[in-house]
Amino acid sequence: MRRDVFQAIADPVRRDIIQLLAKQELTVNAVAEQFDVSRPAISKHLKILEECGIITFDQQGRERYCLIQPKNLIPAFLWIDQYRNLWEEKLDSFENYLNQLQNKKNERS
């Protein structure tokens, strides 16, 4: 099965794992300790992240360290970023609407 970055970020646990690993390299056990799910479930998430190219593993003695590959998140960032202006415009419009409502309320008081 071919996986891509969008499958990697589709699951909230995987997004949390990415966030953890963006801060520091962690062993598989250290990652698993951060979650209230089984170790096999975390291993599955890590395997998916590896298949998507988001992490790699570095074997150091008996420990396997998870290393983030941030450049492989770029396609998702670029896709999301194209909608940033759209949402900023919508939010600005909504803020203006709320301000108009507040002004009308203040005028009546």
C-alpha positions in Angstrom: 0.0 0.0 0.0 1.4 3.4 -1.0 0.9 6.0 1.7 1.3 9.7 1.6 1.7 12.7 4.0 -2.0 13.2 4.1 -2.5 9.8 5.6 0.2 10.6 8.1 -1.6 13.7 9.4 -5.1 12.3 9.1 -5.0 10.7 12.5 -4.8 12.8 15.7 -2.5 10.4 17.5 -0.1 10.6 14.5 -0.3 14.4 14.6 0.6 14.3 18.3 3.5 12.0 17.6 4.8 14.4 14.9 4.5 17.3 17.3 6.5 15.3 19.9 9.2 14.3 17.5 9.5 17.9 16.1 10.7 18.9 19.5 13.2 16.1 20.1 14.3 12.6 19.0 12.7 9.9 21.2 12.9 6.2 21.5 9.9 4.1 20.4 9.3 3.4 24.1 9.5 7.1 25.0 6.9 7.9 22.4 4.6 5.1 23.6 4.8 6.4 27.2 3.2 9.6 26.1 -0.1 8.0 25.1 -2.9 6.1 26.7 -3.0 3.5 23.9 -1.2 0.2 23.6 2.4 -0.1 22.6 1.4 -2.2 19.5 -1.0 0.7 18.5 1.8 3.2 18.8 4.1 0.9 16.8 1.5 0.8 14.1 1.2 4.6 14.0 5.0 4.8 13.8 5.1 2.3 11.0 2.6 4.4 9.0 4.6 7.6 9.7 7.7 5.8 8.4 5.9 4.5 5.3 4.8 8.1 4.6 8.4 9.3 4.9 7.6 11.5 8.0 9.9 9.7 10.3 12.9 7.4 10.1 14.3 5.1 12.7 17.9 5.1 13.9 19.1 2.0 15.7 21.5 2.8 18.6 22.4 -0.3 20.4 19.1 -1.8 21.7 17.1 1.4 21.3 15.4 2.6 18.1 15.1 6.4 17.9 12.4 8.1 15.9 13.7 11.0 13.8 11.4 13.5 12.2 11.8 14.3 8.5 10.1 17.7 8.3 10.8 18.3 4.6 8.4 15.5 3.9 5.6 17.5 5.5 6.0 20.3 2.9 3.3 18.9 0.5 0.7 19.0 3.3 1.8 22.5 4.4 1.6 23.8 0.8 -1.9 22.3 0.3 -3.2 23.8 3.6 -1.5 27.1 3.0 -3.4 27.7 -0.2 -6.5 28.0 1.8 -5.1 30.3 4.5 -6.1 33.5 2.6 -9.6 32.2 2.0 -10.1 31.5 5.8 -8.5 34.8 6.8 -10.9 36.6 4.5 -13.8 34.7 6.0 -12.7 35.3 9.5 -12.2 39.0 8.8 -15.7 39.2 7.3 -17.1 37.5 10.3 -15.3 39.8 12.7 -16.6 42.9 10.8 -20.1 41.5 11.0 -19.8 41.0 14.8 -18.4 44.5 15.2 -21.4 45.9 13.3 -23.8 44.0 15.5 -22.0 45.3 18.6 -22.1 48.9 17.3 -25.9 48.6 16.6 -26.4 47.2 20.1 -24.3 50.1 21.6 -26.3 52.7 19.6 -29.6 51.3 21.1 -28.3 51.5 24.6 
